[in-house]
Structure formats: C-alpha cells, structure tokens
C-alpha cells in the first residue's frame, strides 16, 4: 500500500480566491480588511511564517501590519500593544505569533485580543465558546485539519479519530471540531501508555505534537487517513512533519509536509479576517 497524498495547496488557493473576492467588495465599499500580527521573538521559522502570512494577505487584497516588538519585549508591553490594536477600528483581525518572550504565556496575553478580532482562536474566550459549540473563530491550524479532510471527501461521522497532542493551538480544538462532526475522538499525549496501541485504533489520525518522526508505520492501522500537522525544522533549512517516512507504506492517505495543512492554515487566517471585517460593517 502506498498512501495517497492529501495536498492542501489547491484548497488554500480556493479559500484565498473566495476571501479576495469579498475583500475587493469591502474595499470598494470603503473598508479594506486589515490583519495585524504581533510578534516578539528572534525565532527565524516564526519570522518566515509571519512573512508568508503578510505576502499572502497582500496578494489577496488585505492589509497586513506586522508589529515586531523584539525578543526582549516585556509581557506587559506585548499585552499593551494587543489592547491598542484591539481598540483600533481599522484592524479587523489580530493574532499573536509564538514563541513568546520568557515569562509570557499565550493564554495570558491572548486574553487581550478582542474576541471579535481573534482570527486565530487564541483567546481563552474563543476556545471556551468553541468547546461549548458556540460561534467563534477556531484556531486556524485546527480548522485547516477538518477543512482538508472535507476537501478530500474523507468521512468523519461515526469514525474513530485519534489526536496525538493536547495543545490549545491544535490538539484540543481539533478534538472539539471532530466531535462536532460526530467522530469518536481519543486524545493522546506525552504520558499516554503504549501510544502505538492507542493510535492503531484510529481510522483517522491527527499528529500534532511537534516531534519529528514520532508517528511511524507501527503506530497506524492499515489504510488510516493521517493528517500531519508537524512543522519541524531540518538542518538544511527545510521542514519535516511528525510522521515518519515509513508511514506511507501503511496509511491509506497522508498529508505532505510542507504543502498540506500549512497553506490551508494561512488561507483560513485571511478568510477569518475578511469575515471579521464583514461583521464589523
């Protein structure tokens, strides 16, 4: 068996086109959607990601402002900037890029992002509403997982889904999104005993740990659909996922890294910003 690749670039292009068309209509009406990204790190992979968001926004017809506070920024200064941007009526989408300076946590700082502008679902209020089944922007990466499965017509209702990872950025929110689609969901983590025995129960497996090659062929049931959320840097400057190469011999379908979840995540951030601008009137 050789896994079918579930690429994300075609879906991402379709989302950007849809967002761009609506952004053009809003701009013509006098309201250009604007995304603001606050960053306070020297991490190069993070800087690359922020640049990719800004480039995609420009090509889609959105404004994107990057507020780089530097890796020495105090948590209070980061929070103050988020509060300022939350109060700025010209900013429709607002996100805080990680990693953060020492002493800062995403949960504490993201609470300063206005709920209606929280396009990456980082504010605990957004996460709580998501868990309760109420309207909220889901974290873009978590939403990208389900959007990619839908695009490739992978059924979820009634299926056994295993999520490896319990972060508030991907693991927990994607578990809620899968539950909303009537999947039966198991969440694994670093203290799960006999991880492979649990992951082999999954007809759909989401790998979102941030550990290169953690999921191998031995972790999969034959024919499983595997979504690799990992973006781990390699020594040559590339990216590799959480799923090892030998998994392709057992999985029925597998998302590539890069070119899978990543492009869809960026496109959804733009869609969310346009939706927020639309709702702001």
C-alpha positions as CSV (number, residue, x, y, z in Angstrom):
1,X,0.0,0.0,0.0
2,X,1.3,3.5,-0.9
3,X,-0.6,6.4,0.8
4,X,-2.5,8.9,-1.4
5,X,-1.2,12.4,-0.7
6,X,-3.8,14.8,0.5
7,X,-2.3,18.1,-0.6
8,X,-3.5,21.5,0.7
9,X,-2.4,23.9,-2.0
10,X,-5.5,23.6,-4.2
11,X,-7.8,24.1,-1.3
12,X,-5.7,27.1,0.0
13,X,-5.9,28.7,-3.4
14,X,-9.7,28.4,-3.5
15,X,-10.0,29.9,0.0
16,X,-7.8,32.8,-0.9
17,X,-9.8,33.4,-4.1
18,X,-13.0,33.5,-2.1
19,X,-11.5,35.8,0.5
20,X,-10.0,38.0,-2.1
21,X,-13.3,38.5,-3.9
22,X,-15.1,39.5,-0.7
23,X,-12.1,41.7,0.3
24,X,-12.4,43.6,-3.0
25,X,-16.1,44.2,-2.4
26,X,-15.4,45.5,1.1
27,X,-12.6,47.7,-0.2
28,X,-14.8,49.2,-2.8
29,X,-17.3,50.0,-0.1
30,X,-14.6,51.8,1.8
31,X,-13.4,49.1,4.3
32,X,-10.2,47.3,3.4
33,X,-9.8,44.2,5.7
34,X,-6.7,44.5,7.8
35,X,-4.8,41.9,9.8
36,X,-2.4,42.8,12.5
37,X,0.3,40.3,13.6
38,X,2.2,40.9,16.9
39,X,5.5,39.2,17.3
40,X,8.2,39.3,20.0
41,X,10.8,36.7,19.0
42,X,14.0,36.2,17.2
43,X,12.9,32.7,16.0
44,X,13.6,32.5,12.3
45,X,11.0,29.9,11.5
46,X,8.4,32.1,13.2
47,X,9.7,35.1,11.2
48,X,9.3,33.1,8.0
49,X,5.8,32.2,8.8
50,X,4.8,35.8,9.5
51,X,6.3,36.9,6.2
52,X,4.3,34.2,4.4
53,X,1.1,35.5,6.0
54,X,1.9,39.1,5.1
55,X,2.7,38.1,1.5
56,X,-0.5,36.0,1.2
57,X,-2.5,38.9,2.6
58,X,-1.1,41.4,0.1
59,X,-1.8,39.0,-2.8
60,X,-5.3,38.5,-1.6
61,X,-6.1,42.2,-1.3
62,X,-5.9,42.6,2.5
63,X,-3.7,44.9,4.5
64,X,-1.3,43.2,6.9
65,X,0.7,45.1,9.6
66,X,3.5,43.2,11.5
67,X,4.2,44.7,14.9
68,X,7.7,43.3,15.8
69,X,8.3,44.1,19.5
70,X,11.6,42.2,19.6
71,X,12.6,39.2,21.7
72,X,13.4,41.4,24.8
73,X,9.9,42.7,25.0
74,X,8.3,42.6,28.4
75,X,5.0,40.7,28.6
76,X,3.3,43.9,29.7
77,X,4.4,45.7,26.6
78,X,3.1,42.8,24.4
79,X,-0.3,43.0,26.2
80,X,-0.4,46.7,25.8
81,X,0.1,46.5,22.1
82,X,-2.6,43.9,21.8
83,X,-5.0,46.1,23.7
84,X,-4.2,49.0,21.5
85,X,-4.8,47.1,18.3
86,X,-8.0,45.5,19.7
87,X,-9.3,49.1,20.2
88,X,-8.3,50.2,16.7
89,X,-11.3,50.2,14.4
90,X,-9.2,49.9,11.3
91,X,-7.8,46.5,12.5
92,X,-10.2,43.6,11.8
93,X,-8.1,40.6,12.6
94,X,-5.4,40.3,15.3
95,X,-3.1,37.5,16.1
96,X,-0.1,36.9,18.5
97,X,2.7,34.9,17.0
98,X,4.6,32.4,19.1
99,X,7.2,31.7,20.6
100,X,6.9,34.4,23.2
101,X,9.5,36.1,25.4
102,X,10.4,34.4,28.7
103,X,7.7,34.8,31.4
104,X,4.9,35.3,28.8
105,X,2.2,32.7,28.1
106,X,-0.1,32.6,25.1
107,X,-3.1,32.0,27.3
108,X,-2.5,35.1,29.4
109,X,-1.6,37.5,26.6
110,X,-4.2,36.3,24.1
111,X,-6.9,37.3,26.5
112,X,-6.1,40.9,25.5
113,X,-7.2,40.2,21.9
114,X,-10.8,41.3,21.3
115,X,-13.0,38.3,20.8
116,X,-14.4,39.5,17.5
117,X,-10.9,40.1,16.1
118,X,-9.4,36.8,17.4
119,X,-8.9,35.3,14.0
120,X,-6.6,32.5,15.2
121,X,-8.8,31.5,18.1
122,X,-6.2,32.1,20.8
123,X,-8.2,34.0,23.4
124,X,-9.5,31.6,26.1
125,X,-13.0,33.0,25.5
126,X,-12.8,31.8,21.9
127,X,-11.6,28.4,23.0
128,X,-14.4,28.2,25.6
129,X,-17.1,29.1,23.0
130,X,-15.7,26.5,20.6
131,X,-15.9,23.8,23.3
132,X,-19.4,24.9,24.1
133,X,-20.5,24.7,20.4
134,X,-21.0,28.5,20.2
135,X,-19.8,30.7,17.3
136,X,-16.1,31.6,17.5
137,X,-13.1,31.6,15.2
138,X,-11.4,28.3,15.7
139,X,-7.6,28.2,15.7
140,X,-6.7,28.3,12.1
141,X,-4.5,25.2,12.1
142,X,-7.1,23.1,13.8
143,X,-9.8,24.3,11.4
144,X,-7.4,23.6,8.5
145,X,-7.2,19.9,9.5
146,X,-11.0,19.4,9.2
147,X,-11.2,21.6,6.1
148,X,-8.5,19.5,4.4
149,X,-10.4,16.3,5.3
150,X,-13.6,17.7,3.9
151,X,-11.9,18.8,0.7
152,X,-10.6,15.3,0.1
153,X,-14.0,13.8,1.0
154,X,-12.8,11.9,4.0
155,X,-15.9,10.9,6.0
156,X,-15.8,11.7,9.7
157,X,-19.2,10.9,11.1
158,X,-19.1,7.7,13.2
159,X,-15.4,7.1,12.5
160,X,-12.7,6.6,15.2
161,X,-10.3,9.6,15.3
162,X,-7.2,9.8,17.3
163,X,-5.5,13.1,18.0
164,X,-1.9,13.0,19.2
165,X,-1.2,16.2,21.0
166,X,-3.2,18.3,23.5
167,X,-2.2,21.9,22.9
168,X,-4.7,24.7,22.9
169,X,-3.4,25.6,19.5
170,X,-4.2,22.3,17.7
171,X,-4.9,19.2,19.8
172,X,-7.7,20.3,22.0
173,X,-9.6,22.5,19.4
174,X,-9.3,19.9,16.7
175,X,-10.7,17.3,19.0
176,X,-13.8,19.5,19.6
177,X,-14.1,20.2,15.8
178,X,-14.0,16.4,15.2
179,X,-16.6,15.8,17.9
180,X,-18.8,18.4,16.2
181,X,-18.6,16.3,13.1
182,X,-19.8,13.2,15.0
183,X,-16.4,11.4,15.1
184,X,-15.5,9.3,18.1
185,X,-12.4,11.1,19.4
186,X,-9.4,9.9,21.5
187,X,-6.7,12.4,22.6
188,X,-3.2,11.1,23.3
189,X,-0.3,12.9,24.8
190,X,3.3,12.5,26.1
191,X,2.1,10.4,29.1
192,X,-0.1,8.1,27.2
193,X,0.9,4.5,28.0
194,X,1.6,2.4,24.9
195,X,1.0,5.2,22.4
196,X,1.1,2.9,19.4
197,X,-1.6,0.6,20.8
198,X,-3.9,3.6,21.1
199,X,-3.1,5.3,17.7
200,X,-3.7,2.0,15.9
201,X,-7.4,2.3,16.9
202,X,-7.7,5.4,14.7
203,X,-9.3,5.3,11.3
204,X,-8.3,9.0,11.2
205,X,-5.1,10.1,12.9
206,X,-4.1,13.7,13.6
207,X,-0.4,14.1,14.5
208,X,0.1,17.4,16.2
209,X,3.0,17.0,18.7
210,X,5.9,18.9,17.2
211,X,8.3,16.0,17.3
212,X,9.8,14.9,14.0
213,X,9.1,11.3,13.0
214,X,7.2,10.4,16.2
215,X,4.5,8.6,14.3
216,X,5.8,5.6,12.4
217,X,4.2,2.7,10.5
218,X,3.9,0.8,13.8
219,X,1.5,3.5,15.0
220,X,-1.0,3.0,12.2
221,X,-3.8,0.7,11.3
222,X,-3.6,-0.2,7.6
223,X,-5.5,2.3,5.5
224,X,-5.7,5.0,8.1
225,X,-6.0,8.6,7.0
226,X,-3.2,10.6,8.6
227,X,-3.0,14.4,8.9
228,X,0.5,15.6,9.8
229,X,0.4,19.0,11.5
230,X,4.1,18.9,12.4
231,X,6.4,21.6,11.1
232,X,9.8,20.7,12.4
233,X,12.9,22.5,11.0
234,X,15.6,20.3,9.4
235,X,19.3,21.0,9.4
236,X,19.2,22.0,5.7
237,X,16.6,24.7,6.4
238,X,13.5,22.7,5.3
239,X,10.6,21.3,7.2
240,X,9.6,17.8,8.2
241,X,6.4,16.6,9.9
242,X,5.6,14.5,13.0
243,X,5.0,11.4,10.8
244,X,8.0,9.2,9.7
245,X,8.5,8.3,6.0
246,X,7.7,4.6,6.6
247,X,4.1,5.5,7.5
248,X,3.3,6.0,3.8
249,X,3.6,2.2,3.3
250,X,0.7,1.6,5.8
251,X,-1.5,4.7,5.6
252,X,-4.3,4.9,3.1
253,X,-3.9,8.7,2.8
254,X,-1.4,11.2,4.2
255,X,-0.9,14.9,4.1
256,X,2.5,16.1,3.0
257,X,4.9,18.4,4.9
258,X,5.2,21.0,3.5
259,X,2.2,21.6,1.3
260,X,-0.5,20.0,3.4
261,X,-2.0,21.7,6.5
262,X,0.3,24.8,6.3
263,X,-1.1,26.6,3.2
264,X,-4.7,26.0,4.3
265,X,-3.9,27.5,7.8
266,X,-2.6,30.7,6.2
267,X,-5.6,30.9,3.8
268,X,-8.0,30.5,6.7
269,X,-6.4,33.3,8.7
270,X,-7.2,35.6,5.7
271,X,-10.7,34.2,5.4
272,X,-11.3,34.9,9.1
273,X,-10.0,38.4,8.8
274,X,-12.4,39.1,5.9
275,X,-15.3,37.7,7.8
276,X,-14.4,39.8,10.8
277,X,-14.3,42.9,8.6
278,X,-17.6,42.0,7.1
279,X,-19.2,41.6,10.5
280,X,-17.7,44.9,11.7
281,X,-19.7,46.6,8.9
